[in-house]
Amino acid sequence: MKKELENLPDKKGHFGQYGGRFVPETLMPALIELEKAYKKYREDKEFLTKLALLQKDYIGRPTPLYHAQQLSEQLGGAKIYLKREDLCHTGAHKINNALAQALLAKKMGKRRIIAETGAGQHGVATATGAALAGLECEIYMGSEDIRRQALNVFRMRLLGAKVTEVNIGSRTLKDAINEALRDWTTNVQNTHYVLGTAFGPHPYPAMVRDFQSVIGKEARQQILKKEGKLPDCLIACVGGGSNSIGLFYAFLKDKIKMIGVEAGGHGIASGEHAARFAGGSLGVFQGCKSYLLQNDDGNVLGTHSVSAGLDYASVGPEHCYLRDMKKIEYTYATDDEALKAFELLSRTEGIIPALESAHAIAEGVKRASVMNKKSVLIINLSGRGDKDVQEVARIKGINL
Ligand SMILES: *Cc1c(COP(=O)(O)O)cnc(C)c1O
């Protein structure tokens, strides 16, 4: 069983019945080329040394594992630690993956990288990686998102990226992904597609997981040093699933409670949420087989979350498998719960979390208070909340 958990996916990219490679024939050569390159460079000393150096001096790793003493005391239960991915360069864990893929693209001899983005966080991370690696960069973004995220669009342009408006479908993230895939099919010779989360066709779910697993590797060493034992519980929010699998992966062999928190939006009954496990079913979407929010005819449903990073209709295939294996438990936090946690962490610890991360904090608050004082809980603080301050003010009816 332990081996089963670690040696996945199989050769065809399956995690049990999930994952795989559901793409048009025209995209297969690109995925096969990427898989080959990734397999080669993940064991290439020079590549790994360069990546490790940039993780340290550019991203700012290792990120601290911070004992949130006031929060722990206020809740009166478990000792809470926060893994501070909010302190990464550009403000979230996404740079861990974007930078590594930019370096990989360079090694593959590509001169251009492309990416999709919703709220713009992954677009900014990719544009940053491109600037550093000296690559051309084009970011696909739905026109609806471009309108809502003008500041991030300007950031990407400052970083030298071209931002291309996607004016079809719902004009949001899933349409941007389709356009990026179309571009890649046409320009595969000189272009690499930097997918932003542990999702999509093989090898992306495994590759993104591996690039994010630095989070858990560090956290494991840090907690052993601080507490002399492993934690009792790990909690992370789940959008596509990259910061969560990044934290959990180094602990899969251990007997530790792990909890993934999805976006409950306005509640499951409202239909306005992105809780794929609570409200979805098995389906194929954007290159892989996974849990999906869909209607009886298999049409993908619209989603809602107060946090753009969790607002997606499907979830990484490895999560489905680890859920079936009862290795990870999944739950959700509603918009209201996340907003309360956002304010709670700001006031008790002086840390304004990303609204995505606030979903993990909300679950952490529930769990910590019923755990005993000797137990240790690690919550992944996937990003900082600066990007969300304006939105929270708007929701609270405050005119800035
Ligand atoms: C994008 C994002 C997420 C969600 O993505 P995952 O791939 O599930 O990690 C979570 N937190 C922050 C801060 C993000 O920007």
PDBQT file of the ligand as one rigid body, heavy atoms in Angstrom, charges set to zero:
ROOT
HETATM    1  C1  LIG A 501      -3.690  29.515  -7.121  1.00  0.00    +0.000 C 
HETATM    2  C2  LIG A 501      -3.690  29.511  -5.637  1.00  0.00    +0.000 A 
HETATM    3  C3  LIG A 501      -4.208  28.429  -4.892  1.00  0.00    +0.000 A 
HETATM    4  C4  LIG A 501      -4.888  27.247  -5.534  1.00  0.00    +0.000 C 
HETATM    5  O1  LIG A 501      -4.109  26.467  -6.367  1.00  0.00    +0.000 OA
HETATM    6  P1  LIG A 501      -3.566  25.029  -5.964  1.00  0.00    +0.000 P 
HETATM    7  O2  LIG A 501      -2.981  24.522  -7.213  1.00  0.00    +0.000 OA
HETATM    8  O3  LIG A 501      -4.699  24.210  -5.454  1.00  0.00    +0.000 OA
HETATM    9  O4  LIG A 501      -2.544  25.245  -4.904  1.00  0.00    +0.000 OA
HETATM   10  C5  LIG A 501      -4.120  28.467  -3.517  1.00  0.00    +0.000 A 
HETATM   11  N1  LIG A 501      -3.575  29.510  -2.875  1.00  0.00    +0.000 NA
HETATM   12  C6  LIG A 501      -3.064  30.578  -3.548  1.00  0.00    +0.000 A 
HETATM   13  C7  LIG A 501      -2.475  31.703  -2.760  1.00  0.00    +0.000 C 
HETATM   14  C8  LIG A 501      -3.113  30.616  -4.936  1.00  0.00    +0.000 A 
HETATM   15  O5  LIG A 501      -2.626  31.691  -5.585  1.00  0.00    +0.000 OA
ENDROOT
TORSDOF 0
